[in-house]
């Protein structure tokens, strides 16, 4: 490639790399929000069972 095209190619390479990183961030964002559908019900169940355990341990 001619020397004059090196700057343009470097800019194009930077744009492609930024697009790739944004794709990775979108994928991770979807995984993290999907994890909430598992994490929140399990956490709430754990809190309910902890409360039941506290009440039962005070009664007996």
VEXLUMFI-445495 format. One record per atom (N, C-alpha, C, O): residue in one letter; atom name; chain; y, x, z. Coordinates in Angstrom, 3 decimals. Layout:
@rest->A atom->CA kette->A north->Y east->X up->Z
...
// end
This chain:
@rest->X atom->N kette->A north->-1.183 east->0.850 up->0.000
@rest->X atom->CA kette->A north->0.000 east->0.000 up->0.000
@rest->X atom->C kette->A north->1.247 east->0.896 up->0.000
@rest->X atom->O kette->A north->1.252 east->1.974 up->0.595
@rest->X atom->N kette->A north->2.266 east->0.442 up->-0.657
@rest->X atom->CA kette->A north->3.513 east->1.205 up->-0.647
@rest->X atom->C kette->A north->4.104 east->1.252 up->0.759
@rest->X atom->O kette->A north->3.864 east->0.365 up->1.579
@rest->X atom->N kette->A north->4.862 east->2.276 up->1.014
@rest->X atom->CA kette->A north->5.481 east->2.452 up->2.326
@rest->X atom->C kette->A north->6.433 east->1.301 up->2.639
@rest->X atom->O kette->A north->6.578 east->0.919 up->3.800
@rest->X atom->N kette->A north->7.069 east->0.756 up->1.639
@rest->X atom->CA kette->A north->8.016 east->-0.344 up->1.850
@rest->X atom->C kette->A north->7.320 east->-1.601 up->2.362
@rest->X atom->O kette->A north->7.949 east->-2.423 up->3.027
@rest->X atom->N kette->A north->6.048 east->-1.760 up->2.066
@rest->X atom->CA kette->A north->5.307 east->-2.956 up->2.487
@rest->X atom->C kette->A north->4.750 east->-2.836 up->3.892
@rest->X atom->O kette->A north->4.257 east->-3.826 up->4.431
@rest->X atom->N kette->A north->4.809 east->-1.672 up->4.503
@rest->X atom->CA kette->A north->4.219 east->-1.478 up->5.833
@rest->X atom->C kette->A north->4.880 east->-2.362 up->6.885
@rest->X atom->O kette->A north->4.190 east->-2.914 up->7.743
@rest->X atom->N kette->A north->6.194 east->-2.505 up->6.836
@rest->X atom->CA kette->A north->6.874 east->-3.364 up->7.815
@rest->X atom->C kette->A north->6.445 east->-4.816 up->7.668
@rest->X atom->O kette->A north->6.197 east->-5.500 up->8.661
@rest->X atom->N kette->A north->6.359 east->-5.279 up->6.441
@rest->X atom->CA kette->A north->5.945 east->-6.667 up->6.190
@rest->X atom->C kette->A north->4.510 east->-6.870 up->6.655
@rest->X atom->O kette->A north->4.196 east->-7.892 up->7.265
@rest->X atom->N kette->A north->3.644 east->-5.918 up->6.375
@rest->X atom->CA kette->A north->2.253 east->-6.033 up->6.810
@rest->X atom->C kette->A north->2.130 east->-5.996 up->8.328
@rest->X atom->O kette->A north->1.301 east->-6.699 up->8.905
@rest->X atom->N kette->A north->2.943 east->-5.189 up->8.966
@rest->X atom->CA kette->A north->2.924 east->-5.136 up->10.432
@rest->X atom->C kette->A north->3.372 east->-6.475 up->11.016
@rest->X atom->O kette->A north->2.783 east->-6.961 up->11.983
@rest->X atom->N kette->A north->4.411 east->-7.070 up->10.432
@rest->X atom->CA kette->A north->4.864 east->-8.391 up->10.891
@rest->X atom->C kette->A north->3.774 east->-9.438 up->10.681
@rest->X atom->O kette->A north->3.525 east->-10.267 up->11.556
@rest->X atom->N kette->A north->3.131 east->-9.396 up->9.527
@rest->X atom->CA kette->A north->2.053 east->-10.341 up->9.248
@rest->X atom->C kette->A north->0.890 east->-10.159 up->10.216
@rest->X atom->O kette->A north->0.298 east->-11.139 up->10.670
@rest->X atom->N kette->A north->0.565 east->-8.921 up->10.529
@rest->X atom->CA kette->A north->-0.493 east->-8.637 up->11.495
@rest->X atom->C kette->A north->-0.123 east->-9.183 up->12.883
@rest->X atom->O kette->A north->-0.977 east->-9.730 up->13.581
@rest->X atom->N kette->A north->1.120 east->-9.037 up->13.273
@rest->X atom->CA kette->A north->1.583 east->-9.557 up->14.569
@rest->X atom->C kette->A north->1.492 east->-11.073 up->14.611
@rest->X atom->O kette->A north->1.089 east->-11.646 up->15.623
@rest->X atom->N kette->A north->1.864 east->-11.722 up->13.518
@rest->X atom->CA kette->A north->1.797 east->-13.186 up->13.457
@rest->X atom->C kette->A north->0.344 east->-13.652 up->13.562
@rest->X atom->O kette->A north->0.050 east->-14.608 up->14.279
@rest->X atom->N kette->A north->-0.554 east->-12.989 up->12.857
@rest->X atom->CA kette->A north->-1.968 east->-13.363 up->12.903
@rest->X atom->C kette->A north->-2.554 east->-13.153 up->14.308
@rest->X atom->O kette->A north->-3.332 east->-13.977 up->14.790
@rest->X atom->N kette->A north->-2.186 east->-12.078 up->14.940
@rest->X atom->CA kette->A north->-2.676 east->-11.804 up->16.295
@rest->X atom->C kette->A north->-2.153 east->-12.843 up->17.285
@rest->X atom->O kette->A north->-2.891 east->-13.291 up->18.163
@rest->X atom->N kette->A north->-0.896 east->-13.225 up->17.148
@rest->X atom->CA kette->A north->-0.329 east->-14.246 up->18.040
@rest->X atom->C kette->A north->-1.039 east->-15.576 up->17.836
@rest->X atom->O kette->A north->-1.307 east->-16.285 up->18.806
@rest->X atom->N kette->A north->-1.346 east->-15.925 up->16.593
@rest->X atom->CA kette->A north->-2.057 east->-17.174 up->16.299
@rest->X atom->C kette->A north->-3.454 east->-17.147 up->16.910
@rest->X atom->O kette->A north->-3.916 east->-18.152 up->17.450
@rest->X atom->N kette->A north->-4.126 east->-16.004 up->16.828
@rest->X atom->CA kette->A north->-5.459 east->-15.877 up->17.416
@rest->X atom->C kette->A north->-5.403 east->-16.058 up->18.926
@rest->X atom->O kette->A north->-6.256 east->-16.735 up->19.501
@rest->X atom->N kette->A north->-4.405 east->-15.459 up->19.573
@rest->X atom->CA kette->A north->-4.256 east->-15.579 up->21.020
@rest->X atom->C kette->A north->-3.937 east->-17.011 up->21.425
@rest->X atom->O kette->A north->-4.421 east->-17.482 up->22.455
@rest->X atom->N kette->A north->-3.130 east->-17.710 up->20.631
@rest->X atom->CA kette->A north->-2.832 east->-19.109 up->20.938
@rest->X atom->C kette->A north->-4.086 east->-19.969 up->20.831
@rest->X atom->O kette->A north->-4.272 east->-20.898 up->21.617
@rest->X atom->N kette->A north->-4.946 east->-19.664 up->19.863
@rest->X atom->CA kette->A north->-6.217 east->-20.387 up->19.746
@rest->X atom->C kette->A north->-7.096 east->-20.186 up->20.966
@rest->X atom->O kette->A north->-7.728 east->-21.127 up->21.446
@rest->X atom->N kette->A north->-7.137 east->-18.958 up->21.467
@rest->X atom->CA kette->A north->-7.914 east->-18.670 up->22.681
@rest->X atom->C kette->A north->-7.329 east->-19.423 up->23.869
@rest->X atom->O kette->A north->-8.073 east->-19.966 up->24.687
@rest->X atom->N kette->A north->-6.002 east->-19.461 up->23.971
@rest->X atom->CA kette->A north->-5.365 east->-20.162 up->25.084
@rest->X atom->C kette->A north->-5.644 east->-21.653 up->25.028
@rest->X atom->O kette->A north->-5.865 east->-22.275 up->26.067
@rest->X atom->N kette->A north->-5.640 east->-22.241 up->23.836
@rest->X atom->CA kette->A north->-5.940 east->-23.674 up->23.702
@rest->X atom->C kette->A north->-7.372 east->-23.951 up->24.139
@rest->X atom->O kette->A north->-7.635 east->-24.929 up->24.838
@rest->X atom->N kette->A north->-8.293 east->-23.090 up->23.726
@rest->X atom->CA kette->A north->-9.703 east->-23.273 up->24.102
@rest->X atom->C kette->A north->-9.877 east->-23.176 up->25.616
@rest->X atom->O kette->A north->-10.585 east->-23.990 up->26.209
@rest->X atom->N kette->A north->-9.243 east->-22.196 up->26.242
@rest->X atom->CA kette->A north->-9.328 east->-22.063 up->27.700
@rest->X atom->C kette->A north->-8.671 east->-23.252 up->28.406
@rest->X atom->O kette->A north->-9.164 east->-23.713 up->29.435
@rest->X atom->N kette->A north->-7.576 east->-23.740 up->27.863
@rest->X atom->CA kette->A north->-6.891 east->-24.899 up->28.436
@rest->X atom->C kette->A north->-7.824 east->-26.108 up->28.451
@rest->X atom->O kette->A north->-7.881 east->-26.836 up->29.442
@rest->X atom->N kette->A north->-8.554 east->-26.323 up->27.360
@rest->X atom->CA kette->A north->-9.477 east->-27.455 up->27.313
@rest->X atom->C kette->A north->-10.637 east->-27.274 up->28.292
@rest->X atom->O kette->A north->-11.064 east->-28.241 up->28.924
@rest->X atom->N kette->A north->-11.150 east->-26.054 up->28.426
@rest->X atom->CA kette->A north->-12.221 east->-25.802 up->29.397
@rest->X atom->C kette->A north->-11.742 east->-26.078 up->30.811
@rest->X atom->O kette->A north->-12.459 east->-26.702 up->31.593
@rest->X atom->N kette->A north->-10.543 east->-25.624 up->31.152
@rest->X atom->CA kette->A north->-10.040 east->-25.807 up->32.515
@rest->X atom->C kette->A north->-9.796 east->-27.279 up->32.823
@rest->X atom->O kette->A north->-10.087 east->-27.728 up->33.931
@rest->X atom->N kette->A north->-9.272 east->-28.033 up->31.873
@rest->X atom->CA kette->A north->-9.066 east->-29.456 up->32.126
@rest->X atom->C kette->A north->-10.395 east->-30.204 up->32.168
@rest->X atom->O kette->A north->-10.530 east->-31.177 up->32.912
@rest->X atom->N kette->A north->-11.367 east->-29.771 up->31.392
@rest->X atom->CA kette->A north->-12.696 east->-30.376 up->31.462
@rest->X atom->C kette->A north->-13.358 east->-30.113 up->32.804
@rest->X atom->O kette->A north->-14.075 east->-30.965 up->33.329
@rest->X atom->N kette->A north->-13.114 east->-28.934 up->33.355
@rest->X atom->CA kette->A north->-13.676 east->-28.578 up->34.655
@rest->X atom->C kette->A north->-13.168 east->-29.519 up->35.737
@rest->X atom->O kette->A north->-13.881 east->-29.776 up->36.707
@rest->X atom->N kette->A north->-11.957 east->-30.036 up->35.594
@rest->X atom->CA kette->A north->-11.417 east->-30.952 up->36.600
@rest->X atom->C kette->A north->-12.259 east->-32.215 up->36.726
@rest->X atom->O kette->A north->-12.351 east->-32.784 up->37.814
@rest->X atom->N kette->A north->-12.880 east->-32.668 up->35.625
@rest->X atom->CA kette->A north->-13.727 east->-33.862 up->35.683
@rest->X atom->C kette->A north->-14.984 east->-33.628 up->36.507
@rest->X atom->O kette->A north->-15.608 east->-34.587 up->36.960
@rest->X atom->N kette->A north->-15.360 east->-32.392 up->36.704
@rest->X atom->CA kette->A north->-16.504 east->-32.064 up->37.562
@rest->X atom->C kette->A north->-16.017 east->-31.734 up->38.970
@rest->X atom->O kette->A north->-16.593 east->-32.198 up->39.954
@rest->X atom->N kette->A north->-14.976 east->-30.948 up->39.063
@rest->X atom->CA kette->A north->-14.508 east->-30.420 up->40.340
@rest->X atom->C kette->A north->-13.943 east->-31.508 up->41.256
@rest->X atom->O kette->A north->-14.273 east->-31.545 up->42.441
@rest->X atom->N kette->A north->-13.110 east->-32.379 up->40.731
@rest->X atom->CA kette->A north->-12.448 east->-33.386 up->41.575
@rest->X atom->C kette->A north->-13.448 east->-34.362 up->42.197
@rest->X atom->O kette->A north->-13.369 east->-34.592 up->43.404
@rest->X atom->N kette->A north->-14.386 east->-34.952 up->41.442
@rest->X atom->CA kette->A north->-15.355 east->-35.847 up->42.106
@rest->X atom->C kette->A north->-16.223 east->-35.124 up->43.141
@rest->X atom->O kette->A north->-16.519 east->-35.680 up->44.199
@rest->X atom->N kette->A north->-16.624 east->-33.900 up->42.841
@rest->X atom->CA kette->A north->-17.422 east->-33.162 up->43.823
@rest->X atom->C kette->A north->-16.616 east->-32.864 up->45.085
@rest->X atom->O kette->A north->-17.146 east->-32.959 up->46.192
@rest->X atom->N kette->A north->-15.358 east->-32.510 up->44.931
@rest->X atom->CA kette->A north->-14.506 east->-32.232 up->46.093
@rest->X atom->C kette->A north->-14.285 east->-33.490 up->46.922
@rest->X atom->O kette->A north->-14.335 east->-33.445 up->48.151
@rest->X atom->N kette->A north->-14.044 east->-34.602 up->46.258
@rest->X atom->CA kette->A north->-13.839 east->-35.851 up->46.991
@rest->X atom->C kette->A north->-15.112 east->-36.256 up->47.728
@rest->X atom->O kette->A north->-15.051 east->-36.704 up->48.873
@rest->X atom->N kette->A north->-16.258 east->-36.101 up->47.080
@rest->X atom->CA kette->A north->-17.526 east->-36.401 up->47.749
@rest->X atom->C kette->A north->-17.741 east->-35.513 up->48.959
@rest->X atom->O kette->A north->-18.212 east->-35.975 up->49.998
@rest->X atom->N kette->A north->-17.400 east->-34.249 up->48.827
@rest->X atom->CA kette->A north->-17.532 east->-33.329 up->49.951
@rest->X atom->C kette->A north->-16.623 east->-33.739 up->51.110
@rest->X atom->O kette->A north->-17.034 east->-33.684 up->52.269
@rest->X atom->N kette->A north->-15.390 east->-34.149 up->50.803
@rest->X atom->CA kette->A north->-14.473 east->-34.593 up->51.856
@rest->X atom->C kette->A north->-14.985 east->-35.856 up->52.549
@rest->X atom->O kette->A north->-14.883 east->-35.981 up->53.769
@rest->X atom->N kette->A north->-15.533 east->-36.789 up->51.774
@rest->X atom->CA kette->A north->-16.084 east->-38.011 up->52.367
@rest->X atom->C kette->A north->-17.271 east->-37.678 up->53.261
@rest->X atom->O kette->A north->-17.381 east->-38.195 up->54.373
@rest->X atom->N kette->A north->-18.152 east->-36.819 up->52.778
@rest->X atom->CA kette->A north->-19.306 east->-36.441 up->53.602
@rest->X atom->C kette->A north->-18.889 east->-35.674 up->54.851
@rest->X atom->O kette->A north->-19.529 east->-35.802 up->55.894
@rest->X atom->N kette->A north->-17.829 east->-34.880 up->54.761
@rest->X atom->CA kette->A north->-17.316 east->-34.168 up->55.934
@rest->X atom->C kette->A north->-16.781 east->-35.156 up->56.962
@rest->X atom->O kette->A north->-17.015 east->-35.000 up->58.161
@rest->X atom->N kette->A north->-16.062 east->-36.174 up->56.492
@rest->X atom->CA kette->A north->-15.535 east->-37.191 up->57.406
@rest->X atom->C kette->A north->-16.679 east->-37.966 up->58.062
@rest->X atom->O kette->A north->-16.637 east->-38.236 up->59.263
@rest->X atom->N kette->A north->-17.686 east->-38.320 up->57.289
@rest->X atom->CA kette->A north->-18.848 east->-39.039 up->57.848
@rest->X atom->C kette->A north->-19.548 east->-38.154 up->58.894
@rest->X atom->O kette->A north->-19.944 east->-38.630 up->59.959
@rest->X atom->N kette->A north->-19.689 east->-36.885 up->58.577
@rest->X atom->CA kette->A north->-20.323 east->-35.956 up->59.508
@rest->X atom->C kette->A north->-19.522 east->-35.862 up->60.811
@rest->X atom->O kette->A north->-20.107 east->-35.845 up->61.894
@rest->X atom->N kette->A north->-18.188 east->-35.799 up->60.714
@rest->X atom->CA kette->A north->-17.344 east->-35.700 up->61.907
@rest->X atom->C kette->A north->-17.499 east->-36.955 up->62.771
@rest->X atom->O kette->A north->-17.622 east->-36.858 up->63.992
@rest->X atom->N kette->A north->-17.492 east->-38.118 up->62.144
@rest->X atom->CA kette->A north->-17.628 east->-39.367 up->62.899
@rest->X atom->C kette->A north->-19.007 east->-39.448 up->63.547
@rest->X atom->O kette->A north->-19.126 east->-39.806 up->64.719
@rest->X atom->N kette->A north->-20.027 east->-39.123 up->62.800
@rest->X atom->CA kette->A north->-21.398 east->-39.198 up->63.326
@rest->X atom->C kette->A north->-21.597 east->-38.173 up->64.466
@rest->X atom->O kette->A north->-22.283 east->-38.465 up->65.445
@rest->X atom->N kette->A north->-21.010 east->-37.002 up->64.339
@rest->X atom->CA kette->A north->-21.201 east->-36.003 up->65.397
@rest->X atom->C kette->A north->-20.458 east->-36.400 up->66.663
@rest->X atom->O kette->A north->-20.885 east->-36.026 up->67.755
@rest->X atom->N kette->A north->-19.367 east->-37.142 up->66.558
@rest->X atom->CA kette->A north->-18.662 east->-37.616 up->67.757
@rest->X atom->C kette->A north->-19.365 east->-38.791 up->68.404
@rest->X atom->O kette->A north->-19.263 east->-38.979 up->69.617
@rest->X atom->N kette->A north->-20.070 east->-39.581 up->67.624
@rest->X atom->CA kette->A north->-20.773 east->-40.745 up->68.175
@rest->X atom->C kette->A north->-22.028 east->-40.338 up->68.912
@rest->X atom->O kette->A north->-22.432 east->-41.037 up->69.841
@rest->X atom->N kette->A north->-22.673 east->-39.226 up->68.538
@rest->X atom->CA kette->A north->-23.934 east->-38.861 up->69.167
@rest->X atom->C kette->A north->-23.828 east->-37.624 up->69.978
@rest->X atom->O kette->A north->-24.815 east->-37.189 up->70.572
// end
